[in-house]
Amino acid sequence: MIEGKVHDVRFHRYDGPRNGRLAALWSMIRWSTLRALGAKRGWKAKVIPIALTLVAFFPALIVLGLRALFASSISDNLATVLPYSDYAGIVGLVILVFAVVVTPELLCPDRRDGTLALYFATAISRTDYVLGKVLAALLPLLLVTVLPPAILYAGNVLFATHPLGYVQEHTHDIPRIAAAGIAMALYFAFVGLAISSLTGRRAFAVGGYLAFLIVPTIVGGILSNNIEHGENLRLMAFAAVPIHTAEALYPVAPDSGDPSNTAWVLVWLGLIAVSALVLVWRFRGDEA
């Protein structure tokens, strides 16, 4: 039998840099974002976010590629093929799947592995934790909501016959692209995190997120088509709420029989507010 002896035990005071609360918060945001995108995980965890991000860029890259191939007269006509107001609707499903993949990874592992107490034992408060996770969800989501139409805009300026004239005519599209992308990212971030906060199992969070977005959408569509004057039941299409909200920022009238743009924006606001309350409730006091 081998015996072991402890000859000395010492505790050393930490003399390294102390960067404070904001540095701790930024570190959590950065590493949470990277982990959600597959950093320090298997290759399978990296492939899906990367593939979805590339797919979100496809419509813009295809249009810009065609503009690069054809003469300037044809190229200018191609600039109207993909309006900025339509981009959210075209890649809406991709953004939804991206959010379903990313947001559960931000909260579920912490609850499953019991690391919440470690976070709260540092300079990070419960409010900081929730704020940090929201920002960590927004950063990758902005990659697929703001950047693709922004690249499309930059390419349209580059290939325009008169780039300065194009910018002058479409200056108003710059804030609309940014606002539409941020609106979609906020919605998917808050809703996804709220649902993910209810469980420590990633599979349950993914299933719950999909059910919340898809089931009411199907039910609302069926009811609105079978009930007289039931067009407002289409507001139950929770998967389409951020898309309609983004489109409401452009001067495009809703189709006949659809709810108004104001109604979609109010549902967007309501669901974000409810999601924020769920996050506050889940991480209040000793309940976390």
N, C-alpha and C positions, 0 to 999 in steps of 0.2 A: 504494500500500500504506500503510495507516494503522498507525503505530507507537504503542504504549502504553507509558507509563512509570509505575513505582511510585515515588512521591516519599517516602512515609513508611510505616513499618510499626510499629505499637505494640501492646503487650499490656497490657491493664488488669486489675488485680486485681478480683475480684468482691467488692463491698462490700454486697450485698443481704442480706436475712434468710436465715439458715441454720436450717431447721426440723428437721433431723435425720432419722433413719432412719424413725421412725413416720410422719412427714409424707410421706416418699417412698413408703412402703408404702400409705398411705391414698390418695394421689394415683393410684397404679397401680390400686388396687381400684376407685376411683370411675370412672376413665376406661375401665377394662376393662368394667365393668358397663354404662356408657352406650353403649360401642361395640357390645357384644353385643346391646343393645336397639335398635340402629340409629342412634345419634347420629353426626352428621357423615358419614353414608352416604346413599345414595339412598333415595327414598321406599319402594321395594320392600322394603328391609331393615327399615323401620320398621313396615310394614303387618302383616307376619306375627306378630311378637311381640305387637303391640297387639291384633290380632284374637284370638289364642289366649288372651290374658289376659282379654278380655271374655267369651269363650266359657266360661272357667273360672268366671266369676261368674254365668252364666245360670241354673243351677239354683237358686242362692240367691235371685237377684233375682226369678225367676218365683214361687217360694213366697211371698216377702215381698210381692210385688205382689198376689197373690191374697188374702193376709191383710189387706192394706190395703183391699181392695175389699169384703170380706164382713163381716158382723156378728161380734161378739166370740165368740159360741158356735161359729160355723163356723170362725172364724179360729183358735181354740184347737185344733180338730181338725186343721186344716191344718199345725199345728206338728209333727205326728208323721209327715207325709207323707214328709219327707226327713230321716231320722236322720243325725246327724253321722258315725256309723260307716260310712254308705254313700257319703259324699261323695267319698272317695278313689277308690272304684270307678267312680263315675259320670263323673268328670273325669280318670280315670287316663290315657286315651289322649291327651287334650289336654295333660296335663303331660308325657307322653313326647315328643310332637311338639315342645313348647316347649323341652324339654331338648336335643333333637336340633338345633334351630335355634340355640340360644344357646351351648352349651358349645364347639363347634368354633371359634367365632369368638374365643374367649378365648386359644387357644393357637396355632392354625394360622397366623394372619398373622405372629406373632412368629418362628416357625420359617421360614416361607416368605420373609419379607423380611429375615431375618438380623439382627433387632434384639435377640436375646438377649444378645449381647456388650455392647450398649449398656446394657441393664439391669444386667448384672453389673459394669459399670465404675462404677456409682453406688453409693450406700449400700445398695442392695438386694442381699442375698445370694441364693443359689440356694434356700435354705430359705424366705426371705421371698417369693421369686417364686412358689413352689408354694403356700404358704399364702395369698398374696394372690389367686391365680387361683381357689383353692377358695372363698374368701370372695366373690370377684366372681361366681362361678357360683351361690352360695347366695342372694345378695340378690335377683336376679330370680326364682329358682325359688320363694322363699318367697312371692312375690306370688301365685302360682297354687296353692300348697299350703296355706298358713296363712290368708291373708287372706279367701278366699271363705267357708270355714266359719265364720271369726270374724265376718264380716259377717252370716251367717245367724244365728249365736247372738245377736248384738247386736239384730238385727231381731226375733227371737223374744221377747227380753226387752221390747223396745219395744211390741210388739203384744199381749203377754200381758195377760190380765184382771188378774192380780196380778203385776206385774213382780218385786217383791221375792221373792215366793213361788217364782216360776220360777227365779230366781237361786239360791235356797236349795236347790231340788230338783236343779238341774243344775250346781252348783258344780264337781263332779268332771269335767264335760265341758270346762272351760276348759283344764286342763293336758293333757287328752287331745287336744284340737284342736291345741294347740301342738306336742306331742310327735309326733303323727302327721304333721303338716306338715313338721316338721324332719327326721323319719326319711325321708320321701320325697325331700325336697330334697337331703339328704346322699347318698342312693343315686344319684340321677341326676347330681349334680354330680361325685362321685368317678368313677363309671363313665364318664361322658361325657368328662371331662378325661383319664382314663387312655387311652382309645381315641384321643382327639384328639392326645395327645402322641406318638403313633407315626408321624404324618405331618404334612407341611406343607400338604397339599392339603385344603381344606375339604370338597370333594365326597367324597374318600376317607374322611374322618372321619365324615361323615354316613352314608355307605353302611355303613361298618364298625359304627357305633353301632346302626343299624337291624338289621343282620344279627345282631349279638350279642344283641339283645333279642328279635327275632322268631323267628329260626331255631330256637334251642333250645326256645322256647315251643311251636312247632309240633311238633318232634320229640318233646318230652316228652309232649305231649298224645296224639300217635298211639301212642306206646309204652305209656303208662299205660292206654289203652283196649283194648289188644290183648295185654297181658301180665297173667297172673294175679298178684294181689297187687302190682301195679306202681304203686300210688297214689303212692309216694314219688318216682316219676319225674316227677311234676307239679312237683317242686321245680326242674326245669329251665326252668320258665316264668319266665325272668329278667325279662321285662316286668311280670309280676304280683307279683314279690317285694316291692317297696315297698308295693304296695296291700295285700297280705296282712299285711305287717308293721304298717302303719297300723291295719288292722282288728283286729289282735291286741291293741291297746291298749284296746279296748272290750270289755265283757263279752258278747261274741257268740261262741258255739261254732262251730267250723268245720263245714262240711257233712260228712255221712257219706261216708267214702271219701277225703276230702282229707287231706293231711299236717297235722300238728298246728301250732298257732301257734308253738310253740317251734322247730319245724323251719324254718319260714319266717324267723323272726328270726335263726336261726343262719346260714342262707344269706345273708341281708341283711348280717350282720356279716362273713361270709367274703368276699363280693364287694367290700365297701368296703375291707377289709384288703388284698386282692390289688390293687385299684385304687391304693391309697395306695403300695404297694410299687412298682408300675409307674411312678408319678410320681417317686418317689425315684430309681429306677434311670435314668429318662430324663433327669433333670436333675442327676445326680451329676457331679462333677469336670469333665473336659473333654468328656464325652460329649454334653452339651447343644448 
